[in-house]
Amino acid sequence: MYDVHTHFIPQEVIAWLKENKSLVNAKWEKKDPNKEDFLVVNEKWGFELKKSFVDENLYLHEQENIGVKHSLVSPIPQLFMYDFSAEITSELSQVYNRSLANWADRETEKISGLATVPLNSPVKAAGLLNEAMKLGLKGAIIGPGLSEYMLSDDFFAPLFEEANKLNAIIFIHPLLCEDPRLKKRMMPNLIGVPWETTVCATDLLLSGFLDKYPNIKVLLAHGGGFLPYQIGRLNKGYSMWNNVSSALQAPPIEYLKRMWYDTVLWNEGSLQYLLNTVGEDRVVPGSDYPFDLCTWPPQISGEKGVNSLLGINVNT
């Protein structure tokens, strides 16, 4: 069993946050006596700092105990730091990337890693992606854009040109949706998270991004959000409207099959639909461990895609 969607925070990153807590407004808050402290950065997206986020031995033990033999480890979205200056974002990215690369080098058989990069400075991001992949990381995890830019915008071209040269994985992971209508009942997470992926992935698909950067391995979190399940509507728009089809060389369904998707769906019917729609070689097992809404253990359907994504031979 493999797991391509997990998160971890190395001790070097925790040390950096404590050293720079005033700079990034980092707080450790006790919200429940039965839980670990919650980490809140810049008054946004606080989460329980479970031991499995920060303890290497515990992380590896829990993965092995459930039957996962190799995991792809990503930085956590709460520490992307896009709201800060490019200097701050770059500094933390370097600390994070070197720490994960060192861990992956020590545990080659058990884990691979992805970098975090300063999306708020695409030129710096390109350089740090190159540096991270020289250290052995497989690519980068990024958010779905910035408030003023979609990922298809030319603003991000330096990053994606470098990623295309390096045949990098670009794991697009949503942040919590800040739509003011989604303030209650955990809706920023429940539907806002997949909605952010849907908007981003649809924009990439319709923009011609996948033709422009054919070597980038685009991995979408949480089964691709809502996009795969409304692909018929995009196909219909492609047949009806020139401003939908003009940037594409084939119907949207064909581009859907050129990206990868994790299995974090919590529903066997939804997962089966995804497998039927994009093919087993494009669906990879993931859990979102150790967040509260992780699918634990990861659903193992779709392991055929692991080899093409990570370059690991899968024996099922």
C-alpha positions as YAML, in Angstrom:
chain: A
units: angstrom
residues:
- id: 1
  name: MET
  ca: [0.00, 0.00, 0.00]
- id: 2
  name: TYR
  ca: [1.18, 3.53, -0.83]
- id: 3
  name: ASP
  ca: [0.09, 6.95, 0.40]
- id: 4
  name: VAL
  ca: [0.76, 10.01, -1.77]
- id: 5
  name: HIS
  ca: [-1.10, 12.54, 0.39]
- id: 6
  name: THR
  ca: [0.38, 12.96, 3.86]
- id: 7
  name: HIS
  ca: [1.68, 15.96, 5.80]
- id: 8
  name: PHE
  ca: [4.48, 16.52, 8.29]
- id: 9
  name: ILE
  ca: [6.23, 19.38, 10.11]
- id: 10
  name: PRO
  ca: [9.93, 18.80, 10.85]
- id: 11
  name: GLN
  ca: [11.38, 19.98, 14.15]
- id: 12
  name: GLU
  ca: [13.52, 22.53, 12.29]
- id: 13
  name: VAL
  ca: [10.32, 24.17, 11.04]
- id: 14
  name: ILE
  ca: [8.81, 24.23, 14.54]
- id: 15
  name: ALA
  ca: [12.02, 25.84, 15.78]
- id: 16
  name: TRP
  ca: [11.83, 28.46, 13.02]
- id: 17
  name: LEU
  ca: [8.21, 29.26, 13.93]
- id: 18
  name: LYS
  ca: [9.11, 29.71, 17.58]
- id: 19
  name: GLU
  ca: [12.10, 31.87, 16.74]
- id: 20
  name: ASN
  ca: [9.98, 34.01, 14.40]
- id: 21
  name: LYS
  ca: [6.62, 33.83, 16.17]
- id: 22
  name: SER
  ca: [6.28, 37.61, 16.38]
- id: 23
  name: LEU
  ca: [7.19, 38.03, 12.72]
- id: 24
  name: VAL
  ca: [4.52, 35.60, 11.48]
- id: 25
  name: ASN
  ca: [2.13, 35.92, 14.42]
- id: 26
  name: ALA
  ca: [2.39, 32.25, 15.40]
- id: 27
  name: LYS
  ca: [0.49, 31.11, 18.48]
- id: 28
  name: TRP
  ca: [0.12, 27.85, 20.33]
- id: 29
  name: GLU
  ca: [-3.35, 27.74, 21.92]
- id: 30
  name: LYS
  ca: [-4.94, 25.19, 24.24]
- id: 31
  name: LYS
  ca: [-8.50, 24.86, 22.98]
- id: 32
  name: ASP
  ca: [-9.39, 21.49, 24.45]
- id: 33
  name: PRO
  ca: [-7.82, 19.87, 27.53]
- id: 34
  name: ASN
  ca: [-8.02, 16.50, 25.77]
- id: 35
  name: LYS
  ca: [-6.14, 17.64, 22.69]
- id: 36
  name: GLU
  ca: [-2.71, 18.97, 21.79]
- id: 37
  name: ASP
  ca: [-2.17, 22.70, 21.39]
- id: 38
  name: PHE
  ca: [-3.59, 24.31, 18.27]
- id: 39
  name: LEU
  ca: [-1.11, 26.12, 16.03]
- id: 40
  name: VAL
  ca: [-2.46, 29.36, 14.57]
- id: 41
  name: VAL
  ca: [-0.41, 31.45, 12.15]
- id: 42
  name: ASN
  ca: [-1.48, 35.01, 11.31]
- id: 43
  name: GLU
  ca: [-4.92, 34.39, 12.84]
- id: 44
  name: LYS
  ca: [-5.83, 31.87, 10.11]
- id: 45
  name: TRP
  ca: [-6.59, 28.18, 9.82]
- id: 46
  name: GLY
  ca: [-5.65, 26.95, 13.25]
- id: 47
  name: PHE
  ca: [-5.24, 23.19, 13.60]
- id: 48
  name: GLU
  ca: [-4.40, 20.69, 16.31]
- id: 49
  name: LEU
  ca: [-0.66, 20.09, 16.35]
- id: 50
  name: LYS
  ca: [-0.94, 16.33, 16.83]
- id: 51
  name: LYS
  ca: [2.20, 14.44, 17.74]
- id: 52
  name: SER
  ca: [1.95, 12.60, 14.43]
- id: 53
  name: PHE
  ca: [2.59, 15.94, 12.67]
- id: 54
  name: VAL
  ca: [5.96, 16.45, 14.33]
- id: 55
  name: ASP
  ca: [7.31, 13.10, 15.56]
- id: 56
  name: GLU
  ca: [9.21, 11.24, 12.82]
- id: 57
  name: ASN
  ca: [9.19, 7.91, 14.63]
- id: 58
  name: LEU
  ca: [5.47, 8.11, 15.38]
- id: 59
  name: TYR
  ca: [4.70, 9.06, 11.78]
- id: 60
  name: LEU
  ca: [6.67, 6.11, 10.41]
- id: 61
  name: HIS
  ca: [5.23, 3.71, 13.00]
- id: 62
  name: GLU
  ca: [1.64, 4.65, 12.19]
- id: 63
  name: GLN
  ca: [2.23, 4.38, 8.45]
- id: 64
  name: GLU
  ca: [3.89, 0.98, 8.82]
- id: 65
  name: ASN
  ca: [1.30, -0.24, 11.31]
- id: 66
  name: ILE
  ca: [-1.51, 0.35, 8.84]
- id: 67
  name: GLY
  ca: [0.38, -1.34, 6.01]
- id: 68
  name: VAL
  ca: [1.76, 1.65, 4.09]
- id: 69
  name: LYS
  ca: [5.21, 0.81, 2.74]
- id: 70
  name: HIS
  ca: [6.01, 4.16, 1.10]
- id: 71
  name: SER
  ca: [4.57, 7.65, 1.67]
- id: 72
  name: LEU
  ca: [4.86, 10.94, -0.16]
- id: 73
  name: VAL
  ca: [5.28, 13.62, 2.53]
- id: 74
  name: SER
  ca: [4.17, 17.21, 1.94]
- id: 75
  name: PRO
  ca: [4.43, 20.43, 3.92]
- id: 76
  name: ILE
  ca: [1.14, 21.58, 5.41]
- id: 77
  name: PRO
  ca: [-0.94, 24.24, 3.65]
- id: 78
  name: GLN
  ca: [-1.19, 26.32, 6.85]
- id: 79
  name: LEU
  ca: [2.54, 27.02, 6.48]
- id: 80
  name: PHE
  ca: [2.61, 28.04, 2.81]
- id: 81
  name: MET
  ca: [2.99, 31.64, 4.12]
- id: 82
  name: TYR
  ca: [1.77, 33.32, 0.93]
- id: 83
  name: ASP
  ca: [0.38, 36.24, 2.96]
- id: 84
  name: PHE
  ca: [3.87, 37.35, 3.98]
- id: 85
  name: SER
  ca: [6.75, 38.88, 2.07]
- id: 86
  name: ALA
  ca: [8.60, 36.74, -0.45]
- id: 87
  name: GLU
  ca: [11.67, 36.88, 1.80]
- id: 88
  name: ILE
  ca: [9.81, 35.33, 4.73]
- id: 89
  name: THR
  ca: [8.08, 32.75, 2.54]
- id: 90
  name: SER
  ca: [11.38, 31.81, 0.89]
- id: 91
  name: GLU
  ca: [13.23, 31.50, 4.18]
- id: 92
  name: LEU
  ca: [10.70, 29.10, 5.67]
- id: 93
  name: SER
  ca: [10.49, 27.20, 2.38]
- id: 94
  name: GLN
  ca: [14.24, 26.56, 2.47]
- id: 95
  name: VAL
  ca: [14.12, 25.35, 6.07]
- id: 96
  name: TYR
  ca: [11.15, 23.09, 5.31]
- id: 97
  name: ASN
  ca: [12.59, 21.68, 2.10]
- id: 98
  name: ARG
  ca: [16.03, 20.86, 3.47]
- id: 99
  name: SER
  ca: [14.50, 19.21, 6.52]
- id: 100
  name: LEU
  ca: [12.19, 17.00, 4.48]
- id: 101
  name: ALA
  ca: [14.97, 16.18, 2.01]
- id: 102
  name: ASN
  ca: [17.27, 15.11, 4.83]
- id: 103
  name: TRP
  ca: [14.55, 12.91, 6.33]
- id: 104
  name: ALA
  ca: [13.73, 11.35, 2.96]
- id: 105
  name: ASP
  ca: [17.44, 10.68, 2.42]
- id: 106
  name: ARG
  ca: [17.62, 8.86, 5.77]
- id: 107
  name: GLU
  ca: [14.44, 6.87, 5.07]
- id: 108
  name: THR
  ca: [14.70, 6.30, 1.32]
- id: 109
  name: GLU
  ca: [12.68, 3.09, 1.33]
- id: 110
  name: LYS
  ca: [9.84, 4.57, 3.38]
- id: 111
  name: ILE
  ca: [9.25, 8.14, 2.26]
- id: 112
  name: SER
  ca: [9.63, 10.63, -0.57]
- id: 113
  name: GLY
  ca: [9.05, 14.34, -0.18]
- id: 114
  name: LEU
  ca: [7.63, 17.43, -1.85]
- id: 115
  name: ALA
  ca: [8.84, 20.99, -1.41]
- id: 116
  name: THR
  ca: [7.00, 24.16, -0.56]
- id: 117
  name: VAL
  ca: [7.88, 27.25, -2.62]
- id: 118
  name: PRO
  ca: [7.10, 30.99, -2.43]
- id: 119
  name: LEU
  ca: [4.18, 31.19, -4.82]
- id: 120
  name: ASN
  ca: [4.13, 34.94, -4.12]
- id: 121
  name: SER
  ca: [7.45, 35.21, -6.00]
- id: 122
  name: PRO
  ca: [7.49, 32.84, -9.00]
- id: 123
  name: VAL
  ca: [11.13, 33.58, -9.84]
- id: 124
  name: LYS
  ca: [12.23, 32.68, -6.31]
- id: 125
  name: ALA
  ca: [9.86, 29.70, -6.42]
- id: 126
  name: ALA
  ca: [11.52, 28.40, -9.59]
- id: 127
  name: GLY
  ca: [14.94, 28.61, -7.97]
- id: 128
  name: LEU
  ca: [13.83, 26.88, -4.79]
- id: 129
  name: LEU
  ca: [12.08, 24.14, -6.77]
- id: 130
  name: ASN
  ca: [15.30, 23.47, -8.65]
- id: 131
  name: GLU
  ca: [17.26, 23.43, -5.39]
- id: 132
  name: ALA
  ca: [14.75, 21.13, -3.70]
- id: 133
  name: MET
  ca: [14.76, 18.61, -6.53]
- id: 134
  name: LYS
  ca: [18.56, 18.56, -6.52]
- id: 135
  name: LEU
  ca: [18.22, 17.59, -2.86]
- id: 136
  name: GLY
  ca: [16.03, 14.66, -3.91]
- id: 137
  name: LEU
  ca: [12.49, 15.99, -3.49]
- id: 138
  name: LYS
  ca: [9.98, 15.02, -6.20]
- id: 139
  name: GLY
  ca: [8.42, 18.40, -6.88]
- id: 140
  name: ALA
  ca: [6.32, 20.84, -4.87]
- id: 141
  name: ILE
  ca: [2.99, 21.23, -3.17]
- id: 142
  name: ILE
  ca: [1.34, 24.58, -3.87]
- id: 143
  name: GLY
  ca: [-1.94, 26.32, -3.16]
- id: 144
  name: PRO
  ca: [-4.56, 27.00, -5.87]
- id: 145
  name: GLY
  ca: [-3.22, 30.47, -6.65]
- id: 146
  name: LEU
  ca: [-3.15, 33.88, -5.01]
- id: 147
  name: SER
  ca: [-6.07, 36.22, -4.41]
- id: 148
  name: GLU
  ca: [-5.14, 38.30, -7.47]
- id: 149
  name: TYR
  ca: [-3.77, 35.56, -9.76]
- id: 150
  name: MET
  ca: [-4.98, 32.22, -11.08]
- id: 151
  name: LEU
  ca: [-2.31, 29.56, -11.67]
- id: 152
  name: SER
  ca: [-2.81, 29.85, -15.44]
- id: 153
  name: ASP
  ca: [-1.77, 33.52, -15.37]
- id: 154
  name: ASP
  ca: [1.56, 34.49, -16.93]
- id: 155
  name: PHE
  ca: [2.62, 35.75, -13.50]
- id: 156
  name: PHE
  ca: [3.47, 32.16, -12.55]
- id: 157
  name: ALA
  ca: [5.29, 31.27, -15.79]
- id: 158
  name: PRO
  ca: [8.82, 31.23, -14.26]
- id: 159
  name: LEU
  ca: [7.78, 28.54, -11.78]
- id: 160
  name: PHE
  ca: [5.96, 26.35, -14.26]
- id: 161
  name: GLU
  ca: [8.63, 26.66, -16.95]
- id: 162
  name: GLU
  ca: [11.13, 25.31, -14.40]
- id: 163
  name: ALA
  ca: [8.74, 22.60, -13.23]
- id: 164
  name: ASN
  ca: [8.22, 21.53, -16.84]
- id: 165
  name: LYS
  ca: [11.99, 21.28, -17.42]
- id: 166
  name: LEU
  ca: [12.38, 19.18, -14.27]
- id: 167
  name: ASN
  ca: [9.38, 16.85, -14.91]
- id: 168
  name: ALA
  ca: [8.22, 17.87, -11.45]
- id: 169
  name: ILE
  ca: [5.17, 16.81, -9.53]
- id: 170
  name: ILE
  ca: [3.03, 19.84, -8.76]
- id: 171
  name: PHE
  ca: [0.58, 18.84, -6.06]
- id: 172
  name: ILE
  ca: [-2.22, 21.40, -5.99]
- id: 173
  name: HIS
  ca: [-3.65, 21.49, -2.49]
- id: 174
  name: PRO
  ca: [-6.48, 23.89, -1.59]
- id: 175
  name: LEU
  ca: [-6.59, 26.35, 1.24]
- id: 176
  name: LEU
  ca: [-9.78, 27.01, 3.18]
- id: 177
  name: CYS
  ca: [-12.29, 28.95, 1.09]
- id: 178
  name: GLU
  ca: [-12.86, 32.48, 2.40]
- id: 179
  name: ASP
  ca: [-16.22, 33.00, 0.67]
- id: 180
  name: PRO
  ca: [-18.28, 34.90, 3.28]
- id: 181
  name: ARG
  ca: [-21.28, 32.63, 2.61]
- id: 182
  name: LEU
  ca: [-19.35, 29.67, 4.02]
- id: 183
  name: LYS
  ca: [-18.90, 30.75, 7.60]
- id: 184
  name: LYS
  ca: [-21.04, 28.19, 9.41]
- id: 185
  name: ARG
  ca: [-21.00, 24.48, 10.14]
- id: 186
  name: MET
  ca: [-17.42, 23.90, 8.96]
- id: 187
  name: MET
  ca: [-18.43, 24.69, 5.37]
- id: 188
  name: PRO
  ca: [-15.09, 26.41, 4.56]
- id: 189
  name: ASN
  ca: [-13.57, 22.94, 4.97]
- id: 190
  name: LEU
  ca: [-16.43, 20.65, 3.96]
- id: 191
  name: ILE
  ca: [-17.26, 22.23, 0.60]
- id: 192
  name: GLY
  ca: [-14.87, 25.19, 0.42]
- id: 193
  name: VAL
  ca: [-11.76, 23.03, 0.18]
- id: 194
  name: PRO
  ca: [-12.95, 20.94, -2.80]
- id: 195
  name: TRP
  ca: [-14.45, 24.07, -4.37]
- id: 196
  name: GLU
  ca: [-11.04, 25.80, -4.37]
- id: 197
  name: THR
  ca: [-9.56, 22.78, -6.17]
- id: 198
  name: THR
  ca: [-12.45, 22.79, -8.65]
- id: 199
  name: VAL
  ca: [-11.96, 26.43, -9.62]
- id: 200
  name: CYS
  ca: [-8.19, 26.06, -9.95]
- id: 201
  name: ALA
  ca: [-8.24, 22.78, -11.87]
- id: 202
  name: THR
  ca: [-10.98, 23.96, -14.25]
- id: 203
  name: ASP
  ca: [-9.00, 27.11, -15.01]
- id: 204
  name: LEU
  ca: [-5.85, 25.07, -15.73]
- id: 205
  name: LEU
  ca: [-7.75, 22.64, -17.93]
- id: 206
  name: LEU
  ca: [-9.54, 25.27, -20.03]
- id: 207
  name: SER
  ca: [-6.52, 27.57, -20.34]
- id: 208
  name: GLY
  ca: [-4.36, 25.14, -22.30]
- id: 209
  name: PHE
  ca: [-1.94, 24.84, -19.37]
- id: 210
  name: LEU
  ca: [-1.52, 21.08, -19.86]
- id: 211
  name: ASP
  ca: [-0.44, 21.55, -23.48]
- id: 212
  name: LYS
  ca: [1.90, 24.41, -22.56]
- id: 213
  name: TYR
  ca: [3.57, 22.43, -19.77]
- id: 214
  name: PRO
  ca: [3.20, 18.77, -20.80]
- id: 215
  name: ASN
  ca: [5.95, 17.46, -18.51]
- id: 216
  name: ILE
  ca: [4.47, 18.73, -15.25]
- id: 217
  name: LYS
  ca: [2.75, 15.99, -13.27]
- id: 218
  name: VAL
  ca: [-0.32, 17.79, -11.92]
- id: 219
  name: LEU
  ca: [-1.71, 16.02, -8.86]
- id: 220
  name: LEU
  ca: [-5.09, 17.18, -7.53]
- id: 221
  name: ALA
  ca: [-6.08, 16.71, -3.90]
- id: 222
  name: HIS
  ca: [-9.34, 15.19, -2.68]
- id: 223
  name: GLY
  ca: [-10.24, 13.45, -5.91]
- id: 224
  name: GLY
  ca: [-10.04, 16.63, -7.96]
- id: 225
  name: GLY
  ca: [-12.67, 18.51, -6.01]
- id: 226
  name: PHE
  ca: [-15.96, 18.64, -7.92]
- id: 227
  name: LEU
  ca: [-14.40, 18.84, -11.39]
- id: 228
  name: PRO
  ca: [-14.47, 15.16, -12.46]
- id: 229
  name: TYR
  ca: [-18.13, 14.89, -11.55]
- id: 230
  name: GLN
  ca: [-19.15, 17.86, -13.77]
- id: 231
  name: ILE
  ca: [-16.91, 17.09, -16.72]
- id: 232
  name: GLY
  ca: [-19.97, 16.50, -18.90]
- id: 233
  name: ARG
  ca: [-20.92, 20.15, -18.48]
- id: 234
  name: LEU
  ca: [-17.45, 21.24, -19.60]
- id: 235
  name: ASN
  ca: [-17.65, 18.94, -22.61]
- id: 236
  name: LYS
  ca: [-20.99, 20.45, -23.54]
- id: 237
  name: GLY
  ca: [-19.60, 23.96, -23.23]
- id: 238
  name: TYR
  ca: [-16.65, 22.93, -25.40]
- id: 239
  name: SER
  ca: [-19.05, 21.88, -28.16]
- id: 240
  name: MET
  ca: [-21.13, 25.06, -27.88]
- id: 241
  name: TRP
  ca: [-18.82, 28.00, -27.18]
- id: 242
  name: ASN
  ca: [-15.64, 29.04, -28.93]
- id: 243
  name: ASN
  ca: [-14.27, 30.83, -25.88]
- id: 244
  name: VAL
  ca: [-14.29, 27.45, -24.11]
- id: 245
  name: SER
  ca: [-12.72, 25.43, -26.93]
- id: 246
  name: SER
  ca: [-10.30, 27.97, -28.42]
- id: 247
  name: ALA
  ca: [-7.35, 27.12, -26.16]
- id: 248
  name: LEU
  ca: [-7.86, 23.35, -26.31]
- id: 249
  name: GLN
  ca: [-6.75, 20.68, -28.76]
- id: 250
  name: ALA
  ca: [-9.28, 18.08, -27.54]
- id: 251
  name: PRO
  ca: [-12.46, 17.91, -25.43]
- id: 252
  name: PRO
  ca: [-12.07, 18.60, -21.69]
- id: 253
  name: ILE
  ca: [-12.53, 14.92, -20.80]
- id: 254
  name: GLU
  ca: [-9.23, 14.14, -22.54]
- id: 255
  name: TYR
  ca: [-7.36, 16.70, -20.42]
- id: 256
  name: LEU
  ca: [-9.00, 15.34, -17.28]
- id: 257
  name: LYS
  ca: [-7.22, 12.07, -18.03]
- id: 258
  name: ARG
  ca: [-3.81, 13.80, -18.10]
- id: 259
  name: MET
  ca: [-3.82, 14.78, -14.42]
- id: 260
  name: TRP
  ca: [-3.50, 12.62, -11.30]
- id: 261
  name: TYR
  ca: [-6.00, 12.36, -8.42]
- id: 262
  name: ASP
  ca: [-5.75, 11.07, -4.90]
- id: 263
  name: THR
  ca: [-8.38, 8.82, -3.32]
- id: 264
  name: VAL
  ca: [-9.35, 11.14, -0.44]
- id: 265
  name: LEU
  ca: [-13.08, 10.90, -1.15]
- id: 266
  name: TRP
  ca: [-14.54, 8.87, 1.76]
- id: 267
  name: ASN
  ca: [-17.05, 7.27, -0.62]
- id: 268
  name: GLU
  ca: [-16.56, 4.10, -2.63]
- id: 269
  name: GLY
  ca: [-19.07, 5.12, -5.30]
- id: 270
  name: SER
  ca: [-17.32, 8.44, -5.90]
- id: 271
  name: LEU
  ca: [-13.96, 6.71, -6.07]
- id: 272
  name: GLN
  ca: [-15.24, 4.14, -8.54]
- id: 273
  name: TYR
  ca: [-16.65, 6.89, -10.75]
- id: 274
  name: LEU
  ca: [-13.28, 8.64, -10.73]
- id: 275
  name: LEU
  ca: [-11.48, 5.42, -11.66]
- id: 276
  name: ASN
  ca: [-13.93, 4.76, -14.48]
- id: 277
  name: THR
  ca: [-13.64, 8.34, -15.78]
- id: 278
  name: VAL
  ca: [-9.89, 9.03, -15.76]
- id: 279
  name: GLY
  ca: [-8.46, 5.50, -15.62]
- id: 280
  name: GLU
  ca: [-6.73, 3.51, -12.91]
- id: 281
  name: ASP
  ca: [-3.31, 4.81, -13.91]
- id: 282
  name: ARG
  ca: [-4.35, 8.36, -12.94]
- id: 283
  name: VAL
  ca: [-5.74, 7.66, -9.48]
- id: 284
  name: VAL
  ca: [-3.28, 7.27, -6.62]
- id: 285
  name: PRO
  ca: [-3.93, 6.22, -3.02]
- id: 286
  name: GLY
  ca: [-3.87, 9.04, -0.51]
- id: 287
  name: SER
  ca: [-5.07, 9.71, 3.03]
- id: 288
  name: ASP
  ca: [-4.49, 13.38, 4.03]
- id: 289
  name: TYR
  ca: [-2.91, 11.97, 7.20]
- id: 290
  name: PRO
  ca: [-2.85, 13.14, 9.96]
- id: 291
  name: PHE
  ca: [-5.56, 15.80, 9.56]
- id: 292
  name: ASP
  ca: [-8.96, 15.18, 11.15]
- id: 293
  name: LEU
  ca: [-10.65, 14.36, 7.83]
- id: 294
  name: CYS
  ca: [-8.04, 11.88, 6.65]
- id: 295
  name: THR
  ca: [-9.17, 8.62, 5.06]
- id: 296
  name: TRP
  ca: [-7.29, 6.23, 7.28]
- id: 297
  name: PRO
  ca: [-6.11, 3.81, 6.08]
- id: 298
  name: PRO
  ca: [-5.84, 5.15, 2.53]
- id: 299
  name: GLN
  ca: [-8.12, 3.54, 0.01]
- id: 300
  name: ILE
  ca: [-5.83, 1.29, -1.96]
- id: 301
  name: SER
  ca: [-7.68, 1.39, -5.29]
- id: 302
  name: GLY
  ca: [-5.63, 3.18, -7.92]
- id: 303
  name: GLU
  ca: [-2.12, 2.01, -7.01]
- id: 304
  name: LYS
  ca: [-1.35, 1.58, -10.71]
- id: 305
  name: GLY
  ca: [-0.83, 5.33, -10.92]
- id: 306
  name: VAL
  ca: [1.93, 5.40, -8.31]
- id: 307
  name: ASN
  ca: [4.61, 4.15, -10.69]
- id: 308
  name: SER
  ca: [3.97, 6.85, -13.30]
- id: 309
  name: LEU
  ca: [3.70, 9.59, -10.68]
- id: 310
  name: LEU
  ca: [6.59, 8.71, -8.34]
- id: 311
  name: GLY
  ca: [8.67, 6.30, -10.38]
- id: 312
  name: ILE
  ca: [8.10, 3.51, -7.86]
- id: 313
  name: ASN
  ca: [7.38, -0.02, -8.97]
- id: 314
  name: VAL
  ca: [4.11, -1.12, -7.42]
- id: 315
  name: ASN
  ca: [3.58, -4.75, -6.58]
- id: 316
  name: THR
  ca: [-0.08, -5.28, -5.67]
...
